[in-house]
Amino acid sequence: MSYLSTFTFITLLIILSNGCMRTIPPDEAYISSTMSYEDTTPGSPGTSEATTPATVLPCQQCDVVSIVKTPAHGSRVVPTTWTETAPTAEGCLQYEAYFEAPTGNYCGILRVIGVFEGKDDDLLYDGRNEISKKLIFTCQNDVTWSMGSIIKILEIYWLRPIYCDLKLPIP
């Protein structure tokens, strides 16, 4: 009895697999089609043409997260947006920090602060009666950020809750 059920089971599997094989196009069923793909584009490993790997510049390796990490103090706020922009002519990273007062408000004083290694935090921008401000930060070869002539910036924040709760219109 067990031979009969085993035979029936094997026959059923053969019938099902034969039906599946008929759905595979013939050009995919041959052994030659199962060989690994060979890339023949110029400079690929399968060709004789050598390529030079792209060089990563130090000014492309700045930490784009820690510069805008959430500060420990409640009145310090990260930029409203932190967006990559077009690189410099030398290929260095550039990011745009956008600071914006909450909807319906303006900033009596809009201050952007920079954190520097080994020295006190310092003022990067000080504006009056503004709704928003856009600043561009560039990665330098020492893997720190700069904004114009201000260099070696490690972090940025602004003091939004203190100064940007004034209701529009601006007087």
C-alpha positions, -999 to +999 in steps of 0.1 A: +000+000+000+028+024+008+045+017-025+013+027-044+009+060-025+046+068-030+043+060-067+012+082-070+029+110-052+060+109-074+039+107-106+019+138-094+051+157-088+065+148-122+033+160-139+033+193-120+070+200-126+066+192-163+038+217-165+060+244-149+089+237-172+066+244-202+060+279-189+098+288-190+108+302-224+133+279-242+161+306-242+161+306-204+160+268-200+194+261-217+225+257-197+243+286-215+216+310-201+225+301-165+261+313-168+269+344-148+264+377-165+295+393-180+296+431-180+313+442-212+310+480-207+344+498-210+363+497-177+343+468-162+362+440-146+355+417-176+372+440-201+408+449-206+403+487-202+414+499-168+396+526-149+406+547-120+384+546-090+367+579-081+387+598-055+367+609-025+379+643-013+381+652+024+356+680+017+331+654+007+333+636+040+318+660+066+293+646+090+260+660+077+241+647+108+260+658+138+263+695+127+225+697+132+220+673+160+194+683+186+211+704+212+207+694+249+192+728+260+155+734+253+159+769+238+184+757+212+167+744+181+181+727+149+174+745+115+139+742+101+155+723+072+190+711+063+192+703+026+221+693+003+227+718-025+250+718-055+286+711-046+313+738-050+334+740-082+360+719-064+334+692-056+330+699-019+297+693-001+274+723+005+242+723+026+216+750+030+203+756+066+169+773+066+156+789+097+119+799+098+096+813+125+065+793+132+035+801+109+020+835+117+050+846+137+083+865+131+116+867+149+123+899+167+159+886+168+170+857+146+203+844+160+222+814+145+249+801+167+280+779+158+297+754+181+335+753+177+361+728+190+380+742+220+362+775+222+329+790+232+298+790+210+298+820+187+273+841+167+271+831+130+241+853+121+222+880+139+191+894+121+162+916+133+125+913+125+127+884+101+104+856+092+132+833+078+168+831+069+188+808+046+225+802+052+249+781+031+275+758+048+304+743+030+325+712+040+362+720+042+393+698+036+397+695+074+363+678+075+347+707+094+321+732+081+324+768+071+300+796+064+317+823+044+349+833+062+338+816+095+356+782+096+358+751+118+321+749+126+311+716+143+274+723+151+248+749+145+216+759+163+193+788+167+173+803+196+138+801+181+117+797+212+132+828+229+129+853+200+105+840+174+071+841+191+061+875+179+028+877+160+027+891+125+025+917+110+060+931+117+056+966+132 
